[in-house]
Amino acid sequence: MSEFKELSGREGMEKIGGLIQDIRFAMLTTAASDGSFDSRPMATQKKEFDGTLWFLTAQDSSKVNEIANDSHVSLVYADPSNAKYVSVKGRAFVSKDRAKIHELWNPMYKAWFPGGEEDPQVTVLRVDVKEAEYWEASDSKLVRSIKYLAAAVTKGSVDVGEYGKVHV
């Protein structure tokens, strides 16, 4: 069994920031007009987590249209090799803030925006995080494997890490 923690404020933001800092891509989920959900990978900007996540996207993308109809989104981060998983809920906002585009721009984006940061399709996507849940193993992969085996043999449960909820 994992230890459960409920965090908020600075402590919660530091926990989430620490877990996602080395996970380059997240799956962004939006609500489609037919009530289903659409998910797609998004490159998270390398910034200290302060309750807001930033992305660049194309103005004519379906996610921008879906956010215009319902700004509730979720982001899922996964790092299976280090047993770190984070699920984030928040509200998304889209803008054409040129200063923010300039701040977030890096050459990698030329693959999607051949016109560079002045490309008219470049759009800022801001997600204000409301809450997050996380799962994190406390031991190395080898130790976790031994604990799983011990639990299977003894038909018991073992502490394999930490699970928590963060309110931002």
C-alpha positions in Angstrom: 0.0 0.0 0.0 1.2 3.5 -0.7 1.3 6.3 1.8 -1.3 9.0 1.1 -0.5 12.7 1.5 -2.6 15.8 0.9 -0.6 18.9 0.1 -1.4 22.5 -0.7 0.3 25.8 -1.2 4.0 26.1 -1.7 4.7 22.5 -0.5 2.2 21.1 -3.1 3.6 23.2 -5.9 7.1 22.1 -5.1 6.1 18.4 -5.1 4.3 18.6 -8.5 7.1 20.8 -9.9 9.7 18.3 -8.8 7.9 15.3 -10.2 7.2 16.8 -13.7 10.4 18.8 -14.2 12.2 16.1 -16.1 9.1 14.8 -18.0 9.2 16.6 -21.3 5.8 15.7 -22.7 2.4 15.5 -21.2 -0.9 14.3 -22.7 -3.4 17.2 -22.8 -7.0 16.1 -22.7 -9.9 18.4 -23.8 -13.6 17.9 -24.1 -14.8 17.4 -27.7 -18.1 18.9 -28.9 -19.8 15.4 -28.9 -19.0 14.8 -25.2 -16.0 12.6 -25.8 -12.4 13.4 -24.9 -9.4 14.2 -27.1 -5.8 13.7 -25.9 -2.6 14.7 -27.6 1.1 15.1 -26.5 2.3 18.6 -25.6 5.8 19.8 -24.9 5.9 21.4 -21.4 7.9 24.5 -21.1 10.9 24.3 -18.8 9.8 26.8 -16.1 9.6 26.6 -12.4 6.1 25.3 -11.6 4.1 28.0 -9.8 0.6 26.7 -10.5 0.7 27.5 -14.2 1.8 25.4 -17.1 2.7 26.9 -20.5 2.6 25.5 -24.0 2.8 26.8 -27.6 0.2 25.5 -30.1 -1.3 26.2 -33.5 -4.3 28.6 -33.6 -6.2 26.4 -36.0 -5.8 23.2 -33.9 -8.9 21.3 -32.6 -7.7 21.8 -29.0 -8.0 25.6 -29.4 -11.6 25.2 -30.6 -12.4 22.7 -27.8 -11.0 25.0 -25.1 -13.1 27.8 -26.5 -16.2 25.7 -25.7 -15.0 24.2 -22.4 -11.8 25.4 -20.8 -11.6 22.4 -18.3 -8.5 20.3 -19.2 -6.4 17.6 -17.8 -2.7 16.8 -18.3 -1.1 13.5 -17.6 2.7 13.1 -17.0 4.3 9.7 -16.9 7.9 8.6 -16.2 7.6 4.8 -16.0 11.4 4.3 -15.7 11.4 6.3 -12.4 7.8 5.3 -11.4 6.5 8.9 -11.4 3.0 9.7 -12.5 1.1 13.0 -12.2 -2.5 13.8 -13.3 -3.3 17.5 -13.4 -6.7 19.3 -13.6 -7.1 22.9 -14.5 -8.5 25.6 -16.8 -6.9 26.4 -20.1 -6.7 29.9 -21.7 -5.5 30.7 -25.2 -3.8 34.0 -26.2 -1.6 35.6 -28.9 0.6 37.4 -26.4 3.7 38.2 -28.5 5.9 38.8 -25.4 4.9 35.4 -24.0 5.5 33.7 -27.3 9.0 35.2 -27.5 9.7 34.1 -23.9 8.6 30.5 -24.6 10.0 30.2 -28.1 12.9 27.8 -28.8 14.2 26.5 -32.1 12.4 23.1 -31.7 9.2 24.8 -32.6 10.4 25.5 -36.1 9.2 21.9 -36.9 5.6 23.0 -36.3 5.9 26.7 -37.2 8.2 27.2 -40.2 7.7 30.9 -40.0 9.4 31.1 -36.7 8.0 32.8 -33.7 6.3 35.4 -35.9 4.3 32.7 -37.6 0.6 33.8 -37.3 -0.4 30.3 -36.2 1.8 30.4 -33.0 -0.5 30.6 -30.0 0.1 30.5 -26.2 -1.8 27.9 -24.2 -1.8 28.6 -20.4 -3.2 26.0 -18.0 -4.0 27.3 -14.5 -3.7 24.2 -12.3 -6.5 23.7 -9.7 -5.4 20.3 -8.4 -3.2 17.3 -9.1 -2.8 13.7 -8.0 0.5 11.9 -8.1 2.0 8.5 -7.6 5.7 8.1 -6.9 7.7 5.0 -6.0 10.0 5.5 -3.1 12.6 2.9 -4.0 14.7 1.8 -7.0 13.2 -0.5 -9.6 15.1 -3.5 -8.1 13.8 -2.9 -4.6 10.2 -2.3 -5.9 10.4 -5.7 -7.7 11.5 -7.4 -4.5 8.6 -5.8 -2.6 6.1 -6.9 -5.3 7.4 -10.4 -5.1 7.2 -10.4 -1.3 3.6 -9.2 -1.4 2.7 -11.9 -3.9 4.3 -14.6 -1.8 2.9 -13.4 1.5 -0.5 -12.3 0.1 0.1 -9.1 1.8 0.6 -5.5 0.8 3.8 -3.5 0.9 4.6 0.2 0.9 5.9 0.9 -2.6 5.7 4.6 -2.5 3.6 7.7 -2.1 0.3 8.8 -3.5 -1.1 12.3 -2.9 -3.4 15.0 -3.9 -2.3 18.6 -4.3 -4.6 21.6 -4.1 -3.1 24.7 -5.9 
